[in-house]
Amino acid sequence: MKRPLATICLFLIFMANSAYAENKNMIVFAVEQSKPVAVSLIEMADYVSFAVTIISRQKEPDIEFMEISEARQLLIKEAKKNKKIKIHNGPIYLSSTSNSKSSFSYGSSQITVHLLIALSDTDGNVFKAATEITELVDGLEPPGRAAYSLSPMKLAIDNPDKYRPKLLSMIYEDIKNIEGLIKNTAKFSIAGIECPVMVRQFDFTQVEIFLDYTLSIEVESE
């Protein structure tokens, strides 16, 4: 007798409800990587995003930090004038702790600010969204020796965890299909479905959403 899938199904449903309640109002940026699993969803991205890195090439640490801060304030102030742009703050790296000016590596401190535009605000035109952000940054005059640097365009999505129930349902269906192909008694073990929902860039408007799970099957010999 084959192992019933009801237990797996109930476990998947429980994991879906638990994880879905934990993560809300989260923006996840798509990454460029291979998809290591069989089950995934292709969805239209919610945002076009650029990471704007701010540095200063001042040799005095206090002046460098001040210019980076002023350049950040300027970027945010101008970005807020465009109602379509959403601002998402990134990491801050202030690396100078040395008292020796000769050992100070200027330009090593930086702040990252992510600028996003919803594709729904540009009728799905990713190039229009990208143009608005790049024109905004290119038109700024940063203070002193500060400078802005734009990353390559990335896609982003709101709260990918909302897709967890659908993904778990698809994984369950995949397991059922595999079970139907196995004539002997089989034992299924699944791991990784409690991990964060992953997002990878599929093309210039769509993302691929998946769980990085592993499925093991032990088939009993006759």
Buried (B, 14 or more C-beta within 10 A) or exposed (E): EBEEBEEBBEBBBEBBEEBBEEBEEBBBBBEEEEBEBEBBBEBEBBBBBBBBBBBBEBBBBEBBBBBBBBBBEBBBEBBEEBEBBBEBEBEEEBEBEEEEEEEBEBBEBBBBBBBBBBBEBBEEEBEBBBBBBBEBBEEBEBBBBBBBEBBEBBBBBBBBBBBBBBBBBBBBEBBEEBBEEEEEEBEBEBEEBEEBBBBBBBEEBBBBBBBBBEBEEEEEEE
